[in-house]
Amino acid sequence: MAKVKGNTRIINKAKIEDDNFIMSPKIDFAFKLLFGDPKNIDIEIQILPTEYMAERTMFYWGKMYIEQIKSGDSYDKLKKCITINILDFECTPLNKIHSSYHITEDESHYRLTEALEIRYLELPKLEKEDIEKDENAAITQWMEFIAAKSKEVMEMLAQKNEEIGKAYDELQVMSKNEKARMNYEAREAEIHDQMTRIKSAKEEGITIGIEKGIEKGENSKAIKVAENFLKMGFTVEEVAKGSELAIDKVLEIKKKMI
């Protein structure tokens, strides 16, 4: 078990030598070491659900695109930029595990430029039976490798796909590196903390929503009781007492009924 002392994480070396342990490519620390940063391609993995994903994607694509040229350069120096988003949450309403986007004219679908290409690979959709996927397609195999929850699944995919085999070998070497393991576990813990905070915030929001709904419902019921009492000729004071509403509120109700 990893221990924390001050700012230093101490990892049990016996654990490092455990042949069954392997880093998950989904953790961005491992992902970046494994896939690096290919020139002119932005590859990102997102584990935590992110709002405004399309806007975020366009922002990073735009930044990557304009950084290719300096002041005074001509536009011909601008090259195609590809943004690949591998997501551990569903982002689009499409029944596809992989979607690709370009700039096209609305009616004719004429492609304005090849400069922009954005792709979303939605890992949770791999498990949906109603979504078709080609198990022999390289992109499906890569997605399954990244989403793999066991070493056995990774080994099976490594045998199917030579490039995945190379990545798997590299991942095994990384997993036995003590420094890399320390950084990996620190990042993994940080992600778990973030997920816990998000879950807690959602649960708190649901609780507050329920309480407000109950309060609103009880208030509506009290108003209805007050209206009935007023119609029956009770005084404002009597209605306030019977409905448990403030006298000012009863007077307000009475004015609206006139």
C-alpha positions as CSV (number, residue, x, y, z in Angstrom):
1,M,0.0,0.0,0.0
2,A,1.4,3.4,-0.9
3,K,2.0,5.7,2.1
4,V,2.1,9.5,2.2
5,K,4.8,11.3,4.3
6,G,4.8,15.0,3.9
7,N,4.8,15.6,0.1
8,T,6.5,12.3,-0.6
9,R,4.7,9.2,-1.6
10,I,6.5,6.0,-0.5
11,I,5.6,2.9,-2.6
12,N,6.1,-0.6,-1.4
13,K,8.7,-2.1,-3.8
14,A,7.1,-5.5,-3.6
15,K,4.0,-3.9,-5.2
16,I,6.2,-2.5,-8.0
17,E,7.4,-6.0,-8.8
18,D,3.8,-7.4,-8.8
19,D,3.4,-8.8,-12.3
20,N,-0.4,-8.4,-12.2
21,F,-0.3,-4.6,-11.9
22,I,-0.5,-2.5,-15.0
23,M,-1.3,1.1,-15.4
24,S,-4.6,2.0,-17.0
25,P,-4.2,4.0,-20.2
26,K,-7.3,6.0,-19.2
27,I,-5.3,7.8,-16.5
28,D,-4.0,10.8,-18.4
29,F,-0.5,10.5,-16.8
30,A,-0.1,7.0,-18.4
31,F,-1.8,8.1,-21.6
32,K,0.6,11.0,-22.2
33,L,3.6,8.8,-21.6
34,L,2.3,6.1,-23.9
35,F,1.0,8.2,-26.8
36,G,3.1,11.3,-26.4
37,D,2.1,14.4,-28.4
38,P,2.1,13.7,-32.1
39,K,3.0,16.8,-34.2
40,N,0.0,18.7,-35.5
41,I,-2.4,16.4,-33.7
42,D,-4.0,17.1,-30.3
43,I,-4.9,13.8,-28.5
44,E,-6.7,14.2,-25.2
45,I,-8.3,11.8,-22.8
46,Q,-11.1,13.0,-20.5
47,I,-12.2,10.9,-17.6
48,L,-14.3,13.4,-15.7
49,P,-17.5,14.6,-17.4
50,T,-16.9,18.0,-18.9
51,E,-19.5,20.6,-19.7
52,Y,-19.3,22.5,-23.0
53,M,-17.1,19.8,-24.5
54,A,-17.7,21.1,-28.0
55,E,-16.7,24.6,-27.1
56,R,-13.7,23.4,-25.2
57,T,-12.6,21.3,-28.2
58,M,-12.9,24.2,-30.6
59,F,-10.9,26.4,-28.2
60,Y,-8.0,24.0,-28.1
61,W,-8.2,23.3,-31.8
62,G,-8.2,27.0,-32.6
63,K,-5.2,27.6,-30.3
64,M,-3.2,24.8,-32.0
65,Y,-4.1,26.1,-35.4
66,I,-3.2,29.8,-35.0
67,E,0.1,28.9,-33.1
68,Q,1.4,27.5,-36.4
69,I,2.2,30.9,-37.8
70,K,3.8,34.1,-36.6
71,S,3.0,37.7,-37.4
72,G,3.9,38.3,-41.1
73,D,3.6,34.7,-42.2
74,S,1.3,33.8,-45.1
75,Y,-1.7,31.5,-44.6
76,D,-0.2,28.8,-46.7
77,K,1.9,27.8,-43.7
78,L,-1.2,26.7,-41.9
79,K,-1.5,22.9,-41.9
80,K,-4.3,20.6,-41.0
81,C,-4.9,20.2,-37.3
82,I,-6.7,17.2,-35.8
83,T,-8.2,17.0,-32.4
84,I,-9.0,13.6,-31.0
85,N,-11.0,13.4,-27.8
86,I,-11.1,10.1,-26.0
87,L,-13.9,10.4,-23.5
88,D,-14.8,8.2,-20.5
89,F,-18.4,9.7,-20.6
90,E,-21.0,10.1,-23.3
91,C,-20.7,13.4,-25.1
92,T,-22.9,13.1,-28.2
93,P,-26.5,11.8,-28.8
94,L,-25.2,9.7,-31.7
95,N,-25.4,5.9,-31.6
96,K,-21.8,5.7,-32.6
97,I,-18.6,4.9,-30.6
98,H,-16.6,7.1,-32.9
99,S,-17.7,10.3,-34.6
100,S,-15.8,12.6,-36.9
101,Y,-16.5,16.3,-37.7
102,H,-15.4,18.8,-40.5
103,I,-16.7,22.1,-41.9
104,T,-19.3,21.4,-44.6
105,E,-22.0,23.4,-46.4
106,D,-25.4,22.7,-44.9
107,E,-27.2,21.5,-48.1
108,S,-24.6,20.2,-50.5
109,H,-22.3,18.9,-47.8
110,Y,-19.4,20.5,-49.7
111,R,-16.3,20.4,-47.5
112,L,-15.0,24.0,-47.1
113,T,-11.5,23.0,-45.9
114,E,-9.5,20.0,-44.8
115,A,-7.8,22.1,-42.1
116,L,-10.2,21.1,-39.4
117,E,-10.9,17.6,-38.2
118,I,-12.4,16.8,-34.8
119,R,-13.0,13.3,-33.5
120,Y,-14.8,11.9,-30.4
121,L,-14.2,8.4,-29.2
122,E,-16.8,7.7,-26.4
123,L,-15.6,4.7,-24.4
124,P,-18.8,4.0,-22.4
125,K,-20.6,3.3,-25.7
126,L,-18.4,0.2,-26.2
127,E,-20.6,-1.6,-23.7
128,K,-23.9,-0.7,-25.3
129,E,-25.4,-3.6,-27.2
130,D,-27.6,-1.4,-29.4
131,I,-24.6,0.4,-30.9
132,E,-22.9,-1.4,-33.8
133,K,-19.1,-1.8,-33.7
134,D,-16.6,-3.7,-35.8
135,E,-14.5,-5.7,-33.4
136,N,-11.8,-6.1,-36.1
137,A,-11.5,-2.4,-36.8
138,A,-8.3,-0.9,-35.4
139,I,-10.1,2.1,-33.9
140,T,-12.4,-0.2,-31.9
141,Q,-9.5,-2.3,-30.7
142,W,-7.6,0.8,-29.6
143,M,-10.7,2.0,-27.7
144,E,-11.1,-1.4,-26.0
145,F,-7.4,-1.3,-25.1
146,I,-7.7,2.1,-23.5
147,A,-10.9,1.2,-21.7
148,A,-9.6,-2.3,-20.6
149,K,-10.2,-3.1,-16.9
150,S,-7.8,-6.1,-16.8
151,K,-4.4,-7.2,-17.9
152,E,-6.0,-10.2,-19.6
153,V,-8.1,-8.0,-22.0
154,M,-5.0,-5.9,-22.8
155,E,-3.0,-9.1,-23.6
156,M,-5.8,-10.4,-25.9
157,L,-5.9,-7.1,-27.8
158,A,-2.1,-7.0,-28.0
159,Q,-2.2,-10.4,-29.8
160,K,-4.8,-9.1,-32.3
161,N,-3.1,-5.9,-33.2
162,E,0.6,-5.4,-33.6
163,E,0.6,-1.7,-32.8
164,I,-1.4,-2.3,-29.7
165,G,1.2,-5.0,-28.8
166,K,3.9,-2.4,-28.9
167,A,1.9,-0.1,-26.7
168,Y,1.2,-2.9,-24.3
169,D,4.9,-3.8,-24.0
170,E,5.7,-0.2,-23.3
171,L,2.9,0.1,-20.7
172,Q,4.3,-3.0,-18.9
173,V,7.8,-1.3,-18.7
174,M,6.2,1.9,-17.4
175,S,4.2,0.0,-14.8
176,K,7.4,-1.4,-13.3
177,N,9.1,2.0,-13.1
178,E,9.0,3.2,-9.4
179,K,9.0,6.9,-10.2
180,A,6.4,6.6,-12.9
181,R,4.3,4.4,-10.6
182,M,4.5,7.1,-7.9
183,N,3.3,9.8,-10.3
184,Y,0.6,7.6,-11.7
185,E,-0.8,6.8,-8.3
186,A,-0.8,10.4,-7.3
187,R,-2.7,11.4,-10.4
188,E,-5.1,8.4,-9.9
189,A,-5.8,9.6,-6.3
190,E,-6.4,13.1,-7.5
191,I,-9.0,11.9,-10.1
192,H,-10.8,9.8,-7.5
193,D,-10.9,12.9,-5.2
194,Q,-12.4,15.0,-8.0
195,M,-15.0,12.3,-8.9
196,T,-16.0,12.1,-5.2
197,R,-16.4,15.9,-5.0
198,I,-18.5,15.9,-8.2
199,K,-20.7,13.0,-6.8
200,S,-21.1,14.8,-3.5
201,A,-22.1,18.0,-5.2
202,K,-24.7,16.2,-7.3
203,E,-26.1,14.4,-4.3
204,E,-26.3,17.7,-2.3
205,G,-28.0,19.4,-5.3
206,I,-30.6,16.6,-5.5
207,T,-31.3,16.8,-1.8
208,I,-31.7,20.6,-2.0
209,G,-34.0,20.2,-5.0
210,I,-36.2,17.7,-3.2
211,E,-36.4,19.9,-0.1
212,K,-37.3,23.0,-2.2
213,G,-39.9,20.9,-4.0
214,I,-41.4,19.7,-0.8
215,E,-41.4,23.3,0.6
216,K,-43.0,24.6,-2.6
217,G,-45.6,21.8,-2.4
218,E,-46.4,22.5,1.2
219,N,-46.7,26.2,0.5
220,S,-49.1,25.7,-2.4
221,K,-51.2,23.5,-0.2
222,A,-51.4,26.1,2.5
223,I,-52.3,28.8,0.0
224,K,-55.2,26.6,-1.3
225,V,-56.4,26.1,2.3
226,A,-56.3,29.8,2.9
227,E,-58.3,30.5,-0.3
228,N,-61.0,28.0,0.8
229,F,-61.2,29.5,4.3
230,L,-61.5,33.0,2.8
231,K,-64.3,31.9,0.5
232,M,-66.1,30.4,3.5
233,G,-66.1,33.9,5.2
234,F,-63.4,33.3,7.9
235,T,-61.5,36.4,9.0
236,V,-57.9,37.0,8.0
237,E,-56.7,36.2,11.5
238,E,-58.6,32.9,11.5
239,V,-57.3,32.0,8.1
240,A,-53.8,32.7,9.1
241,K,-54.1,30.5,12.1
242,G,-55.8,27.7,10.3
243,S,-53.4,27.7,7.3
244,E,-50.2,28.5,9.3
245,L,-49.5,31.4,6.9
246,A,-48.4,34.9,7.9
247,I,-51.2,37.5,8.1
248,D,-49.5,39.5,5.4
249,K,-49.5,36.5,3.1
250,V,-53.2,35.9,3.8
251,L,-54.0,39.6,3.0
252,E,-52.1,39.2,-0.3
253,I,-54.1,36.2,-1.2
254,K,-57.3,38.0,-0.3
255,K,-56.5,40.9,-2.6
256,K,-55.9,38.6,-5.5
257,M,-59.3,37.0,-5.0
258,I,-61.2,40.3,-5.2
